[in-house]
Amino acid sequence: MELFQKFSKYYRPYRFLFYMDLFCALIVSAIDLSFPLILNILNRGVFLGDGENIIKIIGYVGVLLLVMYVVRYFAQYFITSWGHIMGARMESDMRQDLFSHLQKLSFSYYDKNNTGDMMSRIVSDLFDISELAHHGPENIFMSMLKIAGSFIILFLLNVKLTLILIGVTIVMILFSYVRNKKMRAIFMDNRLKISGVNSRVQDSLSGIRVVKSFVNEAYENERFQESNQTFLESKNRSYRTMGGYMAGNSFFQGLFYTIIIVVGGLLIAKDELVATDLALYVLYVNIYMNPIELLLNFTEQFQKGYAGFRRFVEVLDTEAEIVDAMNATELVEVKGDIEYRDVSFSYDDSVSVLNHMSVEIKAGETMALVGPSGGGKTTFCSLLPRFYEVTEGAVLIDGKDIRSLTLESLRSAIGIVQQDVYIFSGNIRDNIAYGRLNATEKEIHEAAKNANIHEFILSLPEGYDTFVGERGTRLSGGQKQRIAIARVFLKNPKILILDEATSALDNESEKYIQESLERLSENRTTIVIAHRLSTIRNADEIVVLTDEGIAERGKHEVLLKKDGIYARYYYMQFEGIENRE
């Protein structure tokens, strides 16, 4: 019932279309039911009279039937066209709700779920839901009308024969109920398996350059074949179950006609039924059976839509772990003082990544994080914009706990340049403007100049309109990095996080980018994660993070004199270039 209530709310904006669809279904059903009645009236009255009387009346009957079927034409047109449009609009609303909710979910959700599975929910699941949204109420309503109407007329024609048919119908309903329970589980399994196929495709195609560079096309084909075969087996199970279901109900339909012939013949022999009434009875049994057959065919569609909507609701019911507090305030007039006060953090109650860490960074200062992979450097930075929530302790900006601030104002005050830059498919202008969507052309050019990328862009045939390809495949690593820096220049935050922004670049690119980063860091509180220690010599404080916490901290010269972890890292990088003192 709860699932039904969630489903029905998507009909509310389209109530007029919904009720009109049902009204048109009522008209179609009434006309279909009326034809055998009209034929019966003609057989029992008009056609028993003289020819002149038949000719006189049949013209009016023809006009009446023509008008009825013209009306039926328009009703059927509305059902087929606007009924589908209503379903498409509901699908669009659901897709928007799903996408908007995915945007709100925390990083932890994306750590656990595959993009291919999310794509499956947004595309294929919602298509099946929209088909159910349109055909479900309409098919059920029309079927119930026809079944009820034909049943009443059948009952009036012959009580005994109809009571026997009721018994067969009850057995048929019980059979359908048992089969439906099995089909529901199988169709849900179909959804999971096709999500696995989508995930495999997304994973392989996203890493196609790695696949080809390692000549692993055959391996990827094998992996895809495994997922594809698993889905095929699931589909085979569903169709075998569906086959048994449809064949069983087809048997019951045959049983209906067998009973009509046998019992009807006996009743005629006993003068309890007229042969012409038996013919009419058969006509109404056809009307009675057609909606039952429609409902049987609808079962597959219902199961697909039901399974899809359950998966849809699963996502919507997933609550974002990080949201604004009830009384959250805006972060305004940002100075940039940062404090990590006794901060601890762990992923899913696993081993702690950070343990009781306390660090202060004054406004305008630069703090560098150094240490082995897995020491928690990126996690440390991710806590500041609340990509993850601290397990214990608090992170403060300008003396305010970041949990008391609105996420929008908090993240607007922080700029991030990462090693793995994400470039959106589109042109260079749009990618830079992503830092501030309402930026002017002049501001975009100024940001590009500050990032040392403006001259390169102008050298391209299409300049700022140059298409960069998916994930920026037509750009070098250094060019992508400078576009990312231009984005942050455009955003103009008071706090800056540089996450290994130059570690994967050649020396020439690093020189240009380091100049850009130094310009970007001016008058901003900056946290730098660095593997190239030459880039952080002038940091106000260097913190060495290991899996046991803060191992060392201090300025470059002080840490060299300590001759500890930092010194070892430094001399490993510059052995033969600088003499150890």
KETORSE-305610 format. One record per residue (C-alpha): x, y, z; residue in three letters. Coordinates in pm, whole numbers, padded with zeros to 5 digits, always signed. Layout:
<atoms>
XYZALA...
</atoms>
This chain:
<atoms>
+00000+00000+00000MET+00289+00235+00080GLU+00442+00162-00260LEU+00105+00227-00425PHE+00073+00564-00248GLN+00418+00667-00368LYS+00327+00560-00721PHE-00012+00735-00723SER+00132+01076-00629LYS+00283+01100-00978TYR-00069+01102-01123TYR-00169+01417-00931ARG-00033+01678-01176PRO-00209+01496-01460TYR-00545+01423-01298ARG-00740+01566-01593PHE-00559+01339-01841LEU-00598+01046-01604PHE-00973+01087-01557TYR-01023+01158-01927MET-00830+00841-02007ASP-01060+00641-01777LEU-01368+00815-01919PHE-01263+00723-02272CYS-01197+00367-02152ALA-01554+00365-02015LEU-01689+00474-02354ILE-01491+00209-02543VAL-01603-00062-02300SER-01969+00046-02312ALA-01973+00042-02694ILE-01806-00301-02707ASP-02063-00436-02461LEU-02358-00282-02643SER-02304-00443-02984PHE-02418-00797-02890PRO-02718-00645-02710LEU-02819-00451-03021ILE-02775-00766-03229LEU-02992-00959-02982ASN-03266-00695-02998ILE-03260-00707-03377LEU-03275-01090-03375ASN-03563-01108-03128ARG-03769-00821-03273GLY-03680-00640-03593VAL-03550-00933-03797PHE-03868-01132-03719LEU-04085-00871-03895GLY-04150-00814-04266ASP-03882-00696-04507GLY-04023-00343-04545GLU-04009-00285-04171ASN-03651-00420-04155ILE-03540-00182-04435ILE-03707+00110-04257LYS-03540+00043-03919ILE-03200-00087-04030ILE-03103+00258-04166GLY-03145+00414-03821TYR-02955+00126-03666VAL-02672+00179-03918GLY-02652+00552-03835VAL-02656+00473-03462LEU-02374+00220-03499LEU-02173+00459-03719LEU-02204+00736-03457VAL-02106+00490-03183MET-01792+00381-03366TYR-01695+00739-03457VAL-01717+00820-03087VAL-01517+00504-03014ARG-01252+00618-03266TYR-01192+00947-03082PHE-01201+00775-02743ALA-00946+00517-02858GLN-00731+00793-03008TYR-00725+00977-02675PHE-00637+00658-02486ILE-00352+00570-02723THR-00205+00919-02771SER-00272+01128-02460TRP-00263+00825-02235GLY+00094+00758-02350HIS+00179+01128-02321ILE+00063+01118-01959MET+00286+00814-01900GLY+00581+00988-02066ALA+00530+01298-01850ARG+00520+01086-01537MET+00836+00909-01651GLU+01001+01248-01699SER+00895+01359-01350ASP+01027+01039-01195MET+01355+01068-01385ARG+01394+01428-01266GLN+01320+01327-00906ASP+01566+01039-00928LEU+01842+01252-01081PHE+01786+01533-00829SER+01800+01284-00543HIS+02120+01129-00678LEU+02272+01478-00681GLN+02193+01512-00309LYS+02341+01180-00200LEU+02675+01180-00023SER+03002+01047-00162PHE+02960+00733+00050SER+02664+00628-00171TYR+02877+00656-00486TYR+03156+00464-00314ASP+02919+00167-00282LYS+02718+00184-00606ASN+02813+00146-00970ASN+02735+00412-01231THR+02600+00148-01472GLY+02342+00039-01215ASP+02233+00401-01162MET+02201+00447-01539MET+01984+00135-01556SER+01750+00279-01293ARG+01727+00615-01470ILE+01667+00477-01820VAL+01531+00121-01857SER+01353+00094-01521ASP+01168+00420-01571LEU+01055+00327-01922PHE+00885+00016-01784ASP+00734+00224-01504ILE+00587+00474-01753SER+00429+00191-01953GLU+00274+00062-01632LEU+00160+00413-01536ALA-00031+00449-01862HIS-00159+00098-01932HIS-00211-00014-01572GLY-00520+00184-01463PRO-00661+00188-01817GLU-00631-00187-01872ASN-00761-00274-01528ILE-01054-00030-01556PHE-01157-00146-01904MET-01118-00510-01809SER-01324-00474-01493MET-01600-00292-01683LEU-01615-00554-01956LYS-01592-00847-01715ILE-01861-00702-01485ALA-02090-00597-01773GLY-02062-00923-01961SER-02097-01124-01640PHE-02427-00951-01553ILE-02564-01018-01901ILE-02442-01379-01891LEU-02613-01421-01556PHE-02937-01287-01701LEU-02910-01522-01999LEU-02858-01839-01794ASN-02787-01870-01422VAL-02671-02233-01413LYS-02417-02197-01693LEU-02282-01875-01546THR-02238-02026-01197LEU-02025-02303-01347ILE-01814-02039-01529LEU-01770-01852-01199ILE-01620-02166-01045GLY-01374-02202-01331VAL-01287-01829-01306THR-01208-01864-00931ILE-00972-02156-01000VAL-00814-01950-01279MET-00761-01653-01042ILE-00596-01876-00778LEU-00366-02024-01044PHE-00272-01674-01162SER-00203-01554-00805TYR+00040-01839-00732VAL+00220-01794-01065ARG+00239-01417-01018ASN+00428-01452-00690LYS+00696-01657-00868LYS+00712-01413-01158MET+00756-01112-00930ARG+01077-01252-00782ALA+01208-01352-01125ILE+01145-01010-01281PHE+01321-00840-00989MET+01615-01072-01058ASP+01598-00960-01426ASN+01642-00600-01312ARG+01946-00686-01103LEU+02106-00884-01385LYS+02056-00614-01651ILE+02207-00365-01406SER+02509-00595-01393GLY+02531-00587-01774VAL+02508-00206-01777ASN+02772-00180-01506SER+03009-00404-01702ARG+02958-00200-02022VAL+03009+00131-01840GLN+03320+00006-01662ASP+03478-00137-01977SER+03400+00155-02208LEU+03511+00415-01952SER+03845+00240-01930GLY+03872+00158-02300ILE+04219+00315-02328ARG+04349+00095-02048VAL+04181-00209-02205VAL+04347-00148-02540LYS+04685-00055-02395SER+04701-00392-02214PHE+04550-00577-02514VAL+04274-00710-02290ASN+03984-00693-02535GLU+03939-01071-02520ALA+03934-01062-02139TYR+03672-00785-02140GLU+03467-00987-02389ASN+03478-01284-02154GLU+03373-01073-01857ARG+03087-00920-02055PHE+02983-01261-02185GLN+02963-01383-01826GLU+02732-01095-01723SER+02535-01126-02045ASN+02491-01500-02000GLN+02375-01453-01641THR+02112-01206-01762PHE+02010-01447-02040LEU+01962-01728-01789GLU+01748-01499-01574SER+01541-01404-01879LYS+01506-01773-01971ASN+01371-01847-01624ARG+01125-01561-01652SER+01000-01674-01993TYR+00966-02036-01880ARG+00758-01919-01586THR+00565-01683-01814MET+00510-01972-02058GLY+00359-02189-01786GLY+00146-01898-01672TYR+00012-01812-02019MET-00035-02176-02122ALA-00223-02249-01802GLY-00459-01959-01850ASN-00503-02052-02217SER-00612-02396-02096PHE-00872-02235-01869PHE-01002-02032-02163GLN-01046-02354-02361GLY-01220-02502-02060LEU-01468-02213-02071PHE-01570-02293-02427TYR-01585-02667-02357THR-01821-02609-02067ILE-02038-02376-02276ILE-02079-02636-02554ILE-02134-02934-02323VAL-02352-02770-02057VAL-02524-02547-02312GLY-02613-02854-02522GLY-02758-03031-02218LEU-02966-02725-02125LEU-03099-02698-02483ILE-03192-03068-02471ALA-03389-03001-02150LYS-03555-02690-02305ASP-03389-02470-02042GLU-03197-02270-02304LEU-03278-02149-02656VAL-03014-02207-02926ALA-03013-01836-03024THR-02943-01745-02660ASP-02649-01987-02662LEU-02508-01802-02964ALA-02551-01472-02779LEU-02397-01634-02473TYR-02088-01724-02675VAL-02057-01362-02794LEU-02058-01238-02436TYR-01819-01507-02325VAL-01581-01367-02588ASN-01625-01020-02437ILE-01578-01176-02092TYR-01261-01359-02200MET-01095-01073-02394ASN-01032-00855-02085PRO-00910-01161-01896ILE-00663-01227-02178GLU-00570-00857-02172LEU-00498-00877-01800LEU-00289-01190-01854LEU-00081-01015-02120ASN-00059-00713-01892PHE+00094-00927-01617THR+00444-00920-01769GLU+00426-00543-01807GLN+00301-00507-01450PHE+00580-00723-01310GLN+00846-00527-01499LYS+00700-00193-01392GLY+00653-00309-01035TYR+01012-00436-01011ALA+01139-00113-01169GLY+00939+00106-00932PHE+01066-00085-00630ARG+01423-00016-00742ARG+01328+00347-00808PHE+01186+00383-00456VAL+01495+00216-00306GLU+01704+00509-00431VAL+01452+00776-00326LEU+01432+00618+00019ASP+01809+00636+00055THR+01866+00936+00278GLU+02158+01168+00217ALA+02400+01128+00505GLU+02517+01488+00485ILE+02247+01757+00481VAL+02196+02106+00620ASP+02117+02123+00990ALA+01773+02255+01085MET+01915+02589+01196ASN+02206+02604+00950ALA+02344+02952+00881THR+02523+03103+00582GLU+02902+03130+00583LEU+02959+03497+00503VAL+03259+03731+00502GLU+03495+03434+00500VAL+03839+03499+00648LYS+03974+03148+00607GLY+04078+03040+00956ASP+04057+02659+00970ILE+04071+02430+01271GLU+04054+02052+01293TYR+03966+01994+01659ARG+04030+01639+01784ASP+03901+01494+01456VAL+03856+01121+01400SER+03714+00955+01091PHE+03648+00604+00962SER+03461+00463+00663TYR+03160+00249+00765ASP+03286+00188+01118ASP+03602+00027+00981SER+03956+00099+01095VAL+04007+00469+01164SER+04165+00670+00883VAL+04217+00974+01105LEU+04248+00947+01481ASN+04214+01244+01720HIS+04384+01490+01489MET+04412+01857+01581SER+04544+02114+01331VAL+04508+02491+01294GLU+04562+02693+00976ILE+04550+03070+00997LYS+04378+03275+00728ALA+04602+03322+00426GLY+04851+03054+00533GLU+04951+02742+00338THR+04967+02403+00501MET+05113+02105+00312ALA+05027+01741+00373LEU+05295+01481+00303VAL+05310+01110+00366GLY+05261+00762+00228PRO+04949+00659+00036SER+04670+00554+00270GLY+04779+00795+00542GLY+04455+00993+00518GLY+04568+01306+00329LYS+04279+01311+00080THR+04034+01212+00353THR+04162+01501+00566PHE+04082+01743+00284CYS+03747+01581+00202SER+03620+01652+00552LEU+03654+02029+00506LEU+03379+02069+00239PRO+03181+01792+00418ARG+03213+01537+00141PHE+03230+01303+00438TYR+03122+01367+00797GLU+03368+01350+01086VAL+03318+01052+01316THR+03436+01244+01621GLU+03552+01597+01690GLY+03477+01902+01476ALA+03609+02099+01179VAL+03574+02477+01210LEU+03600+02765+00966ILE+03633+03112+01122ASP+03541+02954+01455GLY+03214+02802+01324LYS+03151+02429+01317ASP+03102+02345+00949ILE+02803+02126+01045ARG+02621+02443+01151SER+02669+02602+00807LEU+02468+02552+00489THR+02640+02317+00245LEU+02601+02565-00041GLU+02773+02851+00141SER+03042+02619+00281LEU+03135+02465-00053ARG+03112+02801-00230SER+03395+02918-00005ALA+03622+02628-00099ILE+03799+02565-00431GLY+03950+02226-00514ILE+04209+02134-00777VAL+04266+01759-00797GLN+04519+01538-00968GLN+04243+01351-01153ASP+04074+01644-01327VAL+03723+01591-01459TYR+03653+01769-01787ILE+03291+01770-01904PHE+03203+01687-02263SER+03158+02020-02441GLY+03376+02319-02526ASN+03655+02486-02332ILE+03446+02793-02248ARG+03175+02587-02078ASP+03431+02390-01880ASN+03595+02704-01742ILE+03257+02870-01680ALA+03159+02572-01464TYR+03342+02756-01187GLY+03080+03035-01200ARG+02794+02974-01439LEU+02700+03342-01480ASN+03054+03458-01560ALA+03107+03700-01847THR+03332+03628-02145GLU+03585+03877-02008LYS+03593+03702-01668GLU+03640+03364-01836ILE+03933+03499-02038HIS+04086+03658-01727GLU+04062+03326-01539ALA+04228+03149-01833ALA+04512+03405-01835LYS+04570+03351-01462ASN+04585+02976-01527ALA+04839+03019-01813ASN+04601+02860-02065ILE+04461+03164-02253HIS+04731+03176-02521GLU+04699+02804-02590PHE+04321+02834-02626ILE+04354+03120-02874LEU+04598+02912-03081SER+04325+02654-03143LEU+04121+02693-03466PRO+03796+02730-03273GLU+03942+02900-02967GLY+03716+02884-02663TYR+03455+02695-02870ASP+03692+02399-02917THR+03525+02067-02837PHE+03731+01880-02576VAL+03584+01528-02615GLY+03450+01300-02345GLU+03642+01359-02022ARG+03870+01596-02217GLY+04034+01324-02427THR+04150+01580-02685ARG+04355+01768-02426LEU+04683+01681-02256SER+04705+01628-01881GLY+04865+01971-01831GLY+04599+02145-02041GLN+04319+01980-01848LYS+04485+02075-01522GLN+04510+02441-01624ARG+04143+02447-01726ILE+04061+02311-01381ALA+04272+02587-01226ILE+04093+02847-01440ALA+03763+02716-01301ARG+03881+02781-00947VAL+04012+03129-01041PHE+03663+03202-01170LEU+03503+03069-00852LYS+03739+03287-00644ASN+03712+03102-00310PRO+03881+03208+00013LYS+03994+02852+00088ILE+04188+02635-00155LEU+04261+02261-00160ILE+04530+02137-00399LEU+04519+01756-00409ASP+04843+01642-00578GLU+04768+01888-00858ALA+05110+01854-01027THR+05218+01499-00944SER+05129+01345-01282ALA+05273+01616-01508LEU+05594+01660-01703ASP+05846+01920-01590ASN+05741+02188-01840GLU+05371+02152-01761SER+05453+02149-01390GLU+05640+02478-01424LYS+05343+02654-01587TYR+05095+02501-01349ILE+05303+02573-01042GLN+05312+02938-01143GLU+04934+02932-01179SER+04889+02763-00843LEU+05114+03011-00667GLU+04909+03293-00819ARG+04589+03114-00719LEU+04709+03063-00360SER+04776+03433-00298GLU+04566+03568-00011ASN+04389+03234+00028ARG+04407+02972+00301THR+04557+02675+00119THR+04589+02306+00196ILE+04829+02126-00038VAL+04869+01752-00079ILE+05204+01705-00248ALA+05428+01421-00358HIS+05673+01657-00530ARG+05826+01817-00225LEU+05991+02094-00429SER+05648+02256-00459THR+05595+02301-00083ILE+05925+02439+00045ARG+05764+02774+00121ASN+05458+02632+00300ALA+05388+02790+00639ASP+05360+02442+00788GLU+05423+02092+00658ILE+05239+01804+00823VAL+05360+01447+00770VAL+05063+01207+00788LEU+05103+00832+00828THR+04850+00562+00909ASP+04934+00625+01276GLU+04846+00996+01257GLY+05066+01308+01252ILE+05426+01190+01257ALA+05598+01527+01203GLU+05505+01890+01154ARG+05691+02216+01097GLY+05854+02427+00825LYS+06068+02277+00549HIS+06403+02366+00708GLU+06298+02247+01053VAL+06183+01909+00923LEU+06508+01860+00729LEU+06705+01917+01047LYS+06492+01658+01228LYS+06621+01404+00978ASP+06298+01206+01002GLY+06035+01086+00755ILE+06011+01415+00565TYR+06388+01442+00529ALA+06404+01086+00399ARG+06136+01157+00139TYR+06304+01482+00040TYR+06651+01334-00013TYR+06506+01036-00199MET+06359+01278-00452GLN+06664+01504-00481PHE+06948+01259-00440GLU+07234+01370-00657GLY+07085+01716-00708ILE+07129+01863-00365GLU+07381+01759-00104ASN+07247+01649+00229ARG+07352+01884+00503GLU
</atoms>
